[in-house]
């Protein structure tokens, strides 16, 4: 709860300098609208505080330059908020032992003439031992005016096999290092290894659905040098491990990338002004 309060305080400071107005991971919020019909008039941070719930949502103002992308961010936030409010309504006026909360931060990951990537990270507390982590990624293709989905990037199901193998190898090495650092030995180590290996195997099956969250890692020339796949808690490890990421190099991805998107992995085309001496 202190984390959410800190966010709310920070947003309050921002609100004092800007004229911002207040305005989960099920299927409802996992796939927000990528091409909403109404263009966003702007992105306004949200702060709501009541005895029953707290909400803090922050947006990068740079994303407002791309109205369909901004709409998608707002649609995702609205779906998360709606889920929280349904839980609040289910209380039927009772005050929860701890206020329910939604803490959500959108941040710019990349912005080039060809693509814009935004990360959404946060949590939603609806009772219980801890909050539910929230993770989503948005990759907007500027020229095409569309979102880029994992199944579009690599359309052939067989193309996910090398990605799966690479990611599993990285996560296994990371797991072994974690157990070493924790000093886990003997039967306890074997039990922990079996549990985590099962989660890694299940969460990285060679299917686009298991690699739906990703963001590009960009070179100075605007080309993609790697794709960073994002795995929320519970997908490839226990809650305590938090969100995990694995960068898969472009050279490994390119043979299976759809022809329409391979140019993203090369330098951005030079403009006429750049080409003229």
Backbone as numpy.savetxt, mean C-alpha at the origin, in Angstrom:
# Nx Ny Nz CAx CAy CAz Cx Cy Cz
-3.01 3.80 20.53 -3.82 5.02 20.53 -2.97 6.29 20.53
-1.81 6.33 21.26 -0.97 7.52 21.19 -0.55 7.84 19.76
-0.35 6.80 18.93 0.05 7.02 17.55 -1.00 7.82 16.81
-2.26 7.43 16.96 -3.34 8.13 16.27 -3.48 9.55 16.78
-3.36 9.73 18.09 -3.47 11.07 18.65 -2.37 11.97 18.12
-1.17 11.40 17.95 -0.07 12.19 17.42 -0.36 12.62 15.99
-0.95 11.72 15.22 -1.31 12.07 13.85 -2.34 13.18 13.85
-3.34 13.04 14.72 -4.39 14.06 14.79 -3.82 15.42 15.16
-2.87 15.44 16.11 -2.25 16.70 16.50 -1.50 17.30 15.32
-0.76 16.45 14.59 -0.01 16.94 13.43 -0.93 17.49 12.37
-2.03 16.80 12.15 -2.98 17.27 11.15 -3.63 18.58 11.58
-3.82 18.74 12.89 -4.40 19.98 13.38 -3.48 21.15 13.08
-2.17 20.94 13.24 -1.21 21.99 12.93 -1.28 22.34 11.45
-1.33 21.30 10.60 -1.43 21.54 9.17 -2.71 22.29 8.85
-3.80 21.90 9.51 -5.08 22.54 9.24 -5.04 24.02 9.60
-4.22 24.37 10.58 -4.12 25.77 10.97 -3.42 26.60 9.92
-2.58 25.93 9.09 -1.85 26.65 8.06 -2.54 26.59 6.71
-3.41 25.60 6.53 -4.11 25.44 5.27 -5.60 25.44 5.55
-6.37 25.72 4.55 -7.81 25.74 4.73 -8.37 24.37 4.43
-7.93 23.38 5.20 -8.42 22.02 5.04 -9.69 21.85 5.85
-10.64 21.10 5.32 -11.91 20.90 5.98 -12.11 19.42 6.25
-12.68 19.09 7.45 -12.96 17.67 7.67 -13.95 17.17 6.63
-13.88 16.52 6.23 -14.88 15.95 5.35 -15.62 14.75 5.99
-8.88 -1.80 5.53 -9.49 -2.89 6.33 -9.47 -4.00 5.36
-9.27 -4.59 5.72 -8.78 -5.05 4.43 -9.66 -6.14 3.87
-10.90 -5.80 3.63 -11.76 -6.75 2.96 -11.89 -6.32 1.52
-12.66 -7.07 0.70 -12.78 -6.77 -0.72 -13.30 -5.37 -0.96
-14.08 -4.88 -0.02 -14.71 -3.57 -0.17 -13.69 -2.45 -0.26
-12.58 -2.58 0.45 -11.59 -1.52 0.45 -10.32 -1.91 -0.27
-10.18 -3.15 -0.70 -8.94 -3.60 -1.32 -8.81 -3.13 -2.76
-9.92 -2.84 -3.43 -9.87 -2.45 -4.83 -10.72 -1.21 -5.07
-10.22 -0.03 -4.71 -11.00 1.20 -4.89 -11.16 1.53 -6.36
-12.13 2.38 -6.68 -12.37 2.78 -8.06 -11.15 3.49 -8.61
-10.69 3.05 -9.78 -9.51 3.65 -10.38 -9.87 4.81 -11.30
-11.09 4.85 -11.80 -11.51 5.90 -12.72 -12.87 6.44 -12.30
-12.92 7.11 -11.18 -14.18 7.69 -10.71 -14.62 8.78 -11.67
-15.93 8.91 -11.85 -16.45 9.86 -12.84 -16.28 11.30 -12.39
-16.46 11.55 -11.11 -16.33 12.92 -10.60 -14.89 13.21 -10.24
-14.33 14.29 -10.75 -12.95 14.64 -10.46 -12.86 15.30 -9.10
-11.76 14.97 -8.40 -11.58 15.51 -7.06 -11.29 17.00 -7.13
-12.01 17.77 -6.35 -11.76 19.22 -6.30 -10.49 19.52 -5.52
-10.05 18.60 -4.69 -8.85 18.77 -3.90 -8.77 17.66 -2.88
-7.60 17.52 -2.28 -7.41 16.50 -1.27 -7.28 17.19 0.08
-8.20 16.92 0.97 -8.23 17.58 2.26 -8.00 16.56 3.38
-7.04 16.84 4.24 -6.81 15.98 5.40 -8.06 15.94 6.26
-8.23 14.82 6.93 -9.45 14.59 7.72 -9.09 14.36 9.18
-9.79 15.05 10.07 -9.67 14.82 11.51 -11.08 14.74 12.08
-11.39 13.65 12.74 -12.68 13.51 13.43 -12.40 12.91 14.81
-12.91 13.55 15.83 -12.72 13.05 17.19 -14.05 13.06 17.92
-14.42 11.91 18.46 -15.62 11.77 19.27 -15.29 10.80 20.40
-16.13 10.69 21.42 -15.86 9.71 22.49 -15.83 8.28 21.98
-16.51 8.01 20.86 -16.60 6.63 20.36 -15.54 6.29 19.33
-15.06 7.30 18.58 -14.10 6.98 17.52 -13.23 8.19 17.19
-12.07 7.88 16.61 -11.11 8.88 16.16 -10.74 8.55 14.72
-10.61 9.57 13.89 -10.20 9.38 12.51 -9.14 10.40 12.15
-8.05 9.93 11.56 -7.01 10.80 11.04 -6.58 10.31 9.67
-6.77 11.11 8.65 -6.41 10.75 7.27 -5.62 11.90 6.67
-4.46 11.59 6.10 -3.65 12.64 5.47 -3.33 12.25 4.03
-3.32 13.27 3.17 -3.08 13.08 1.74 -1.87 13.90 1.29
-1.16 13.43 0.26 -0.12 14.26 -0.36 -0.78 15.20 -1.37
-0.55 16.48 -1.24 -1.21 17.43 -2.13 -0.76 17.27 -3.58
0.42 16.69 -3.80 0.90 16.49 -5.17 -0.03 15.57 -5.96
-0.72 14.68 -5.28 -1.62 13.75 -5.98 -2.83 14.45 -6.55
-3.16 15.63 -6.05 -4.33 16.36 -6.55 -4.15 16.81 -8.00
-2.91 16.79 -8.50 -2.67 17.16 -9.90 -3.21 16.11 -10.86
-3.56 14.94 -10.33 -4.06 13.84 -11.15 -5.45 13.46 -10.64
-6.49 14.17 -11.10 -7.83 14.00 -10.52 -8.33 12.56 -10.42
-8.18 11.70 -11.46 -8.67 10.33 -11.30 -7.93 9.58 -10.19
-6.63 9.84 -10.06 -5.86 9.22 -8.98 -6.35 9.74 -7.63
-6.54 11.05 -7.53 -7.04 11.63 -6.29 -8.40 11.04 -5.92
-9.25 10.83 -6.93 -10.55 10.21 -6.68 -10.39 8.81 -6.09
-9.42 8.06 -6.63 -9.20 6.69 -6.15 -8.72 6.69 -4.70
-7.86 7.63 -4.34 -7.40 7.73 -2.95 -8.57 8.03 -2.03
-9.40 8.98 -2.43 -10.55 9.34 -1.61 -11.56 8.20 -1.52
-11.71 7.43 -2.61 -12.63 6.30 -2.58 -12.16 5.24 -1.60
-10.85 5.00 -1.58 -10.31 4.02 -0.64 -10.51 4.49 0.80
-10.19 5.76 1.05 -10.36 6.31 2.40 -11.82 6.26 2.82
-12.73 6.58 1.89 -14.15 6.57 2.21 -14.63 5.17 2.55
-14.11 4.16 1.83 -14.50 2.78 2.13 -14.00 2.35 3.50
-12.77 2.77 3.85 -12.24 2.45 5.18 -13.08 3.14 6.26
-13.43 4.40 6.02 -14.23 5.13 7.00 -15.61 4.51 7.15
-16.22 4.10 6.04 -17.55 3.50 6.09 -17.53 2.22 6.92
-16.47 1.45 6.77 -16.36 0.21 7.55 -16.27 0.53 9.04
-15.49 1.56 9.38 -15.40 1.99 10.77 -16.76 2.44 11.29
-17.47 3.23 10.51 -18.75 3.77 10.97 -19.80 2.68 11.14
-19.75 1.65 10.33 -20.68 0.53 10.52 -20.42 -0.15 11.86
-19.12 -0.27 12.21 -18.78 -0.87 13.50 -19.25 0.02 14.65
-19.12 1.34 14.48 -19.58 2.27 15.51 -21.10 2.18 15.66
-21.80 2.13 14.56 -23.26 2.02 14.61 -23.71 0.74 15.29
-22.91 -0.32 15.12 -23.26 -1.59 15.75 -23.18 -1.52 17.28
-22.47 -0.52 17.80 -22.40 -0.33 19.25 -23.74 0.14 19.82
-24.59 0.70 18.96 -25.91 1.18 19.37 -25.83 2.15 20.55
-24.89 3.07 20.43 -24.76 4.12 21.43 -23.87 3.79 22.60
-23.44 2.53 22.72 -22.55 2.17 23.82 -21.15 2.73 23.55
-20.48 3.15 24.61 -19.13 3.65 24.47 -18.16 2.48 24.55
-17.28 2.29 23.56 -16.33 1.17 23.62 -15.29 1.39 24.71
-14.70 0.29 25.17 -13.67 0.38 26.20 -12.52 1.28 25.75
-12.17 1.18 24.48 -11.20 2.08 23.86 -11.84 2.61 22.58
-11.69 3.89 22.28 -12.30 4.43 21.06 -11.85 3.66 19.83
-12.78 3.38 18.94 -12.41 2.84 17.65 -11.61 3.91 16.91
-10.75 3.48 16.00 -10.00 4.50 15.28 -9.64 4.05 13.87
-9.43 5.04 13.04 -8.93 4.85 11.68 -7.78 5.83 11.49
-6.60 5.30 11.25 -5.41 6.11 10.99 -4.89 5.72 9.62
-4.87 6.67 8.69 -4.52 6.35 7.31 -3.68 7.48 6.72
-2.52 7.12 6.20 -1.63 8.11 5.59 -1.33 7.71 4.15
-1.60 8.63 3.23 -1.22 8.45 1.83 0.08 9.22 1.60
1.01 8.61 0.88 2.28 9.28 0.62 2.73 9.00 -0.82
3.38 9.99 -1.41 3.89 9.84 -2.77 5.11 8.93 -2.75
5.09 7.92 -3.60 6.22 7.00 -3.72 7.07 7.37 -4.92
6.42 7.73 -6.01 7.13 8.10 -7.24 6.27 9.04 -8.05
6.93 9.95 -8.76 6.23 10.84 -9.67 7.15 11.16 -10.83
6.82 10.63 -12.00 7.57 10.88 -13.23 6.57 11.31 -14.30
7.06 11.76 -15.46 6.12 12.11 -16.52 5.27 10.94 -16.99
5.72 9.70 -16.67 4.99 8.53 -17.17 4.12 7.86 -16.13
4.47 7.97 -14.86 3.69 7.29 -13.83 3.77 8.03 -12.51
2.76 7.78 -11.69 2.70 8.31 -10.33 2.30 7.16 -9.41
3.02 7.00 -8.32 2.71 5.92 -7.38 2.47 6.51 -5.99
1.41 6.02 -5.35 1.03 6.48 -4.02 0.86 5.26 -3.12
1.38 5.36 -1.90 1.22 4.31 -0.90 0.20 4.75 0.13
-0.65 3.83 0.54 -1.58 4.05 1.64 -1.23 3.07 2.74
-0.96 3.58 3.93 -0.60 2.74 5.07 -1.30 3.26 6.31
-1.71 2.34 7.16 -2.37 2.75 8.40 -2.96 1.56 9.11
-3.95 1.84 9.94 -4.61 0.77 10.69 -6.00 1.22 11.08
-6.82 0.24 11.39 -8.18 0.50 11.85 -8.44 -0.36 13.07
-8.78 0.28 14.18 -9.06 -0.45 15.41 -10.56 -0.53 15.62
-11.07 -1.76 15.63 -12.50 -2.00 15.82 -12.74 -2.91 17.02
-11.87 -2.80 18.02 -11.96 -3.66 19.18 -10.94 -4.79 19.09
-10.77 -5.49 20.18 -9.83 -6.61 20.19 -8.46 -6.22 20.70
-7.49 -7.10 20.45 -6.15 -6.92 21.00 -5.37 -5.82 20.29
-5.58 -5.67 18.99 -4.83 -4.66 18.25 -5.60 -4.28 17.00
-5.13 -3.23 16.34 -5.79 -2.76 15.14 -5.52 -3.64 13.94
-6.33 -3.45 12.92 -6.14 -4.17 11.66 -5.27 -3.32 10.74
-4.16 -3.88 10.24 -3.31 -3.10 9.35 -4.00 -2.82 8.02
-3.73 -1.65 7.48 -4.27 -1.26 6.18 -3.10 -0.94 5.25
-3.06 -1.59 4.11 -2.04 -1.33 3.11 -2.69 -1.34 1.73
-2.37 -0.35 0.91 -2.82 -0.32 -0.47 -1.81 0.47 -1.28
-1.71 0.15 -2.56 -0.83 0.87 -3.46 -1.60 1.27 -4.72
-1.24 2.44 -5.24 -1.88 2.98 -6.44 -0.78 3.37 -7.42
-0.78 2.78 -8.60 0.19 3.12 -9.65 -0.60 3.66 -10.84
-0.48 4.96 -11.07 -1.25 5.66 -12.09 -0.38 5.92 -13.31
-0.83 5.46 -14.47 -0.12 5.69 -15.73 -0.66 6.98 -16.36
0.21 7.96 -16.48 -0.23 9.30 -16.87 -0.77 9.33 -18.30
-0.03 8.78 -19.27 -0.46 8.84 -20.66 -1.72 8.02 -20.90
-1.77 6.83 -20.30 -2.91 5.94 -20.49 -4.12 6.33 -19.65
-3.90 7.18 -18.64 -4.98 7.60 -17.74 -5.67 6.39 -17.12
-4.85 5.50 -16.54 -5.40 4.30 -15.91 -4.46 3.81 -14.83
-5.02 3.01 -13.91 -4.21 2.34 -12.92 -3.52 1.13 -13.55
-2.37 0.79 -13.01 -1.66 -0.41 -13.44 -1.82 -1.48 -12.38
-2.41 -2.61 -12.76 -2.63 -3.73 -11.84 -1.59 -4.81 -12.10
-1.37 -5.65 -11.10 -0.37 -6.71 -11.22 -0.66 -7.63 -12.39
-1.93 -7.99 -12.58 -2.27 -8.90 -13.67 -2.12 -8.26 -15.04
-2.05 -6.93 -15.11 -1.76 -6.26 -16.37 -0.26 -6.21 -16.61
0.50 -5.97 -15.55 1.95 -5.90 -15.67 2.52 -7.22 -16.15
2.09 -8.32 -15.53 2.52 -9.67 -15.92 1.25 -10.48 -16.18
0.78 -10.52 -17.42 -0.51 -11.15 -17.71 -0.50 -12.67 -17.75
0.66 -13.26 -18.05 0.75 -14.72 -18.14 0.95 -15.30 -16.75
0.09 -16.23 -16.36 0.19 -16.82 -15.02 1.56 -17.44 -14.78
2.16 -18.02 -15.81 3.48 -18.64 -15.65 4.56 -17.61 -15.36
4.30 -16.37 -15.74 5.29 -15.33 -15.50 5.48 -14.99 -14.04
4.54 -15.43 -13.19 4.67 -15.15 -11.76 5.54 -16.18 -11.04
5.87 -17.29 -11.71 6.70 -18.32 -11.07 8.07 -17.79 -10.67
8.84 -17.15 -11.58 10.14 -16.63 -11.16 10.03 -15.54 -10.10
8.97 -14.74 -10.15 8.77 -13.72 -9.12 8.55 -14.38 -7.77
7.69 -15.39 -7.75 7.41 -16.13 -6.52 8.67 -16.76 -5.95
9.45 -17.41 -6.81 10.67 -18.07 -6.35 11.65 -17.07 -5.75
11.81 -15.93 -6.41 12.75 -14.92 -5.92 12.30 -14.37 -4.58
11.03 -14.00 -4.48 10.51 -13.42 -3.24 10.60 -14.42 -2.10
10.28 -15.68 -2.36 10.38 -16.70 -1.32 11.80 -16.83 -0.81
12.77 -16.79 -1.72 14.16 -16.89 -1.29 14.56 -15.75 -0.38
14.16 -14.53 -0.73 14.48 -13.37 0.11 13.82 -13.48 1.48
12.55 -13.87 1.50 11.82 -13.97 2.77 12.36 -15.09 3.64
12.78 -16.18 3.04 13.37 -17.28 3.82 14.66 -16.83 4.48
15.52 -16.17 3.71 16.78 -15.68 4.28 16.51 -14.69 5.40
15.54 -13.83 5.20 15.18 -12.84 6.22 14.67 -13.53 7.48
13.88 -14.58 7.30 13.34 -15.32 8.44 14.47 -15.96 9.24
15.41 -16.61 8.54 16.53 -17.27 9.23 17.36 -16.25 9.99
17.60 -15.10 9.39 18.36 -14.05 10.07 17.63 -13.57 11.31
16.30 -13.44 11.21 15.51 -13.00 12.35 15.60 -14.00 13.50
15.53 -15.28 13.18 15.64 -16.31 14.21 17.03 -16.32 14.83
18.05 -16.08 14.01 19.42 -16.01 14.53 19.56 -14.85 15.51
19.04 -13.69 15.11 19.16 -12.51 15.96 18.40 -12.67 17.27
17.29 -13.43 17.20 16.49 -13.65 18.42 17.07 -14.76 19.28
18.07 -15.47 18.76 18.68 -16.55 19.53 17.79 -17.76 19.70
16.87 -17.97 18.78 15.95 -19.11 18.87 16.67 -20.36 18.39
16.65 -21.41 19.20 17.38 -22.63 18.89 16.52 -23.86 19.15
17.02 -25.00 18.69 16.40 -26.29 19.00 14.99 -26.44 18.47
14.15 -27.08 19.28 12.78 -27.37 18.86 11.97 -26.09 18.65
12.25 -25.08 19.45 11.52 -23.82 19.29 11.82 -23.20 17.93
13.06 -23.31 17.49 13.43 -22.77 16.18 12.74 -23.54 15.06
12.72 -24.86 15.18 12.08 -25.67 14.15 10.59 -25.37 14.07
9.96 -25.19 15.22 8.52 -24.88 15.22 8.27 -23.52 14.58
9.10 -22.54 14.94 8.95 -21.20 14.37 9.21 -21.22 12.87
10.21 -21.99 12.46 10.53 -22.08 11.04 9.38 -22.71 10.25
8.83 -23.78 10.78 7.72 -24.44 10.08 6.53 -23.50 9.91
6.21 -22.77 10.98 5.08 -21.85 10.92 5.31 -20.75 9.89
6.48 -20.15 9.94 6.76 -19.03 9.05 6.94 -19.48 7.61
7.53 -20.65 7.43 7.68 -21.17 6.08 6.33 -21.43 5.44
5.40 -21.95 6.23 4.06 -22.21 5.71 3.39 -20.90 5.29
3.58 -19.84 6.09 2.99 -18.55 5.74 3.63 -17.98 4.48
4.94 -18.13 4.36 5.63 -17.63 3.17 5.16 -18.37 1.93
5.08 -19.69 2.02 4.65 -20.49 0.87 3.23 -20.12 0.45
2.36 -19.98 1.43 0.96 -19.67 1.14 0.81 -18.26 0.58
1.54 -17.32 1.14 1.36 -15.92 0.77 2.09 -15.48 -0.48
2.92 -16.36 -1.05 3.67 -16.00 -2.26 3.42 -16.99 -3.39
2.28 -17.63 -3.39 1.96 -18.52 -4.50 2.02 -17.75 -5.81
2.48 -18.39 -6.89 2.68 -17.69 -8.16 1.37 -17.29 -8.84
0.76 -16.28 -8.29 -0.52 -15.79 -8.78 -0.54 -14.28 -8.56
-1.07 -13.54 -9.52 -1.08 -12.07 -9.41 -1.77 -11.59 -8.16
-2.75 -12.35 -7.66 -3.49 -11.92 -6.47 -2.58 -11.79 -5.26
-1.53 -12.60 -5.19 -0.63 -12.55 -4.04 0.42 -11.45 -4.17
0.45 -10.79 -5.33 1.42 -9.72 -5.57 0.70 -8.44 -6.00
-0.53 -8.30 -5.52 -1.38 -7.18 -5.95 -0.87 -5.83 -5.47
-0.16 -5.81 -4.33 0.36 -4.55 -3.80 1.81 -4.38 -4.24
2.05 -3.36 -5.04 3.42 -3.13 -5.51 3.62 -1.65 -5.81
4.88 -1.26 -5.83 5.24 0.12 -6.17 6.54 0.10 -6.95
6.72 1.00 -7.90 7.95 1.02 -8.68 9.09 1.68 -7.91
10.29 1.16 -8.13 11.51 1.79 -7.63 12.17 2.44 -8.84
12.35 3.76 -8.79 12.69 4.54 -9.97 14.16 4.96 -10.00
14.78 4.84 -11.18 16.11 5.37 -11.41 16.05 6.88 -11.64
17.23 7.50 -11.65 17.29 8.95 -11.87 16.76 9.34 -13.24
16.85 8.44 -14.23 16.38 8.75 -15.58 14.89 8.47 -15.77
14.20 8.10 -14.69 12.77 7.86 -14.77 12.39 6.43 -15.07
13.36 5.56 -15.30 13.06 4.16 -15.60 12.84 3.38 -14.31
12.13 2.27 -14.42 11.90 1.39 -13.27 13.08 0.43 -13.14
13.75 0.45 -12.00 14.86 -0.47 -11.79 14.45 -1.71 -11.02
13.29 -1.63 -10.35 12.78 -2.78 -9.60 11.31 -2.52 -9.28
10.61 -3.60 -8.97 9.26 -3.50 -8.45 9.29 -3.96 -7.00
8.79 -3.13 -6.12 8.75 -3.45 -4.68 7.37 -4.03 -4.36
7.35 -5.32 -4.06 6.10 -5.97 -3.69 5.90 -5.84 -2.18
4.67 -5.56 -1.81 4.32 -5.23 -0.43 3.42 -6.32 0.14
3.79 -6.82 1.32 3.04 -7.90 1.96 2.60 -7.45 3.36
1.32 -7.21 3.55 0.82 -6.78 4.86 1.02 -7.87 5.91
0.92 -7.51 7.19 1.00 -8.51 8.26 0.03 -9.66 8.00
0.48 -10.84 8.34 -0.26 -12.10 8.20 -0.12 -12.73 6.82
0.29 -11.98 5.78 0.38 -12.61 4.47 1.60 -13.52 4.37
2.75 -13.05 4.84 3.96 -13.87 4.76 4.65 -13.99 6.12
3.99 -13.53 7.17 4.59 -13.60 8.50 3.59 -13.18 9.55
3.92 -13.40 10.81 3.00 -13.04 11.90 2.82 -11.53 12.00
1.81 -11.12 12.74 1.48 -9.71 12.91 2.69 -8.92 13.41
3.46 -9.52 14.33 4.58 -8.81 14.93 5.65 -8.43 13.91
5.71 -9.14 12.78 6.71 -8.83 11.76 6.36 -7.57 10.97
5.12 -7.13 11.07 4.70 -5.93 10.35 4.63 -6.15 8.85
4.51 -5.05 8.13 4.48 -5.10 6.67 5.88 -5.40 6.15
5.97 -6.32 5.20 7.26 -6.68 4.62 7.26 -6.34 3.13
8.42 -6.00 2.62 8.56 -5.68 1.20 9.75 -6.44 0.62
9.66 -6.73 -0.67 10.77 -7.36 -1.39 10.90 -6.66 -2.74
12.10 -6.20 -3.06 12.37 -5.57 -4.35 12.81 -6.64 -5.35
12.08 -6.77 -6.45 12.43 -7.71 -7.51 13.05 -6.91 -8.66
14.29 -7.22 -9.05 14.98 -6.43 -10.07 14.27 -6.46 -11.42
14.43 -5.37 -12.16 13.79 -5.26 -13.47 14.24 -6.36 -14.41
15.52 -6.72 -14.36 16.03 -7.75 -15.27 15.31 -9.07 -15.10
14.84 -9.35 -13.90 14.12 -10.59 -13.65 12.67 -10.49 -14.11
12.11 -9.30 -14.05 10.71 -9.11 -14.41 10.50 -8.98 -15.91
11.41 -8.29 -16.59 11.20 -7.88 -17.98 10.78 -9.00 -18.94
11.37 -10.20 -18.86 10.95 -11.24 -19.81 9.46 -11.55 -19.78
8.81 -11.27 -18.67 7.39 -11.61 -18.53 6.47 -10.39 -18.46
7.05 -9.19 -18.54 6.23 -7.98 -18.51 5.49 -7.84 -19.84
4.24 -7.43 -19.79 3.45 -7.22 -21.00 4.13 -6.19 -21.90
4.14 -6.42 -23.22 4.81 -5.49 -24.14 4.39 -4.04 -23.95
3.14 -3.81 -23.62 2.64 -2.43 -23.49 3.32 -1.66 -22.37
3.95 -2.38 -21.42 4.51 -1.70 -20.25 6.03 -1.83 -20.15
6.66 -2.47 -21.13 8.11 -2.66 -21.06 8.87 -1.34 -21.17
8.29 -0.39 -21.88 8.98 0.90 -22.02 9.16 1.61 -20.69
8.33 1.28 -19.70 8.46 1.91 -18.39 9.78 1.54 -17.72
10.38 0.44 -18.16 11.63 -0.02 -17.57 12.85 0.56 -18.28
12.62 1.39 -19.30 13.70 2.07 -19.99 13.67 3.55 -19.70
14.71 4.29 -20.10 14.74 5.74 -19.85 13.54 6.44 -20.48
13.10 7.49 -19.84 12.00 8.28 -20.38 12.44 8.92 -21.69
11.55 8.97 -22.69 11.90 9.60 -23.97 12.32 11.05 -23.77
13.32 11.47 -24.51 13.78 12.86 -24.44 12.80 13.75 -25.19
12.51 14.89 -24.60 11.64 15.85 -25.28 12.45 16.59 -26.34
11.76 17.31 -27.22 12.44 18.04 -28.29 13.39 19.08 -27.71
12.98 19.74 -26.62 13.84 20.76 -26.01 15.08 20.14 -25.40
14.92 18.88 -24.87 16.08 18.20 -24.31 17.04 17.77 -25.41
16.48 17.39 -26.56 17.31 16.90 -27.64 18.05 18.01 -28.37
17.52 19.23 -28.35 18.18 20.34 -29.04 19.28 20.92 -28.19
20.40 21.22 -28.83 21.53 21.71 -28.08 21.27 23.01 -27.42
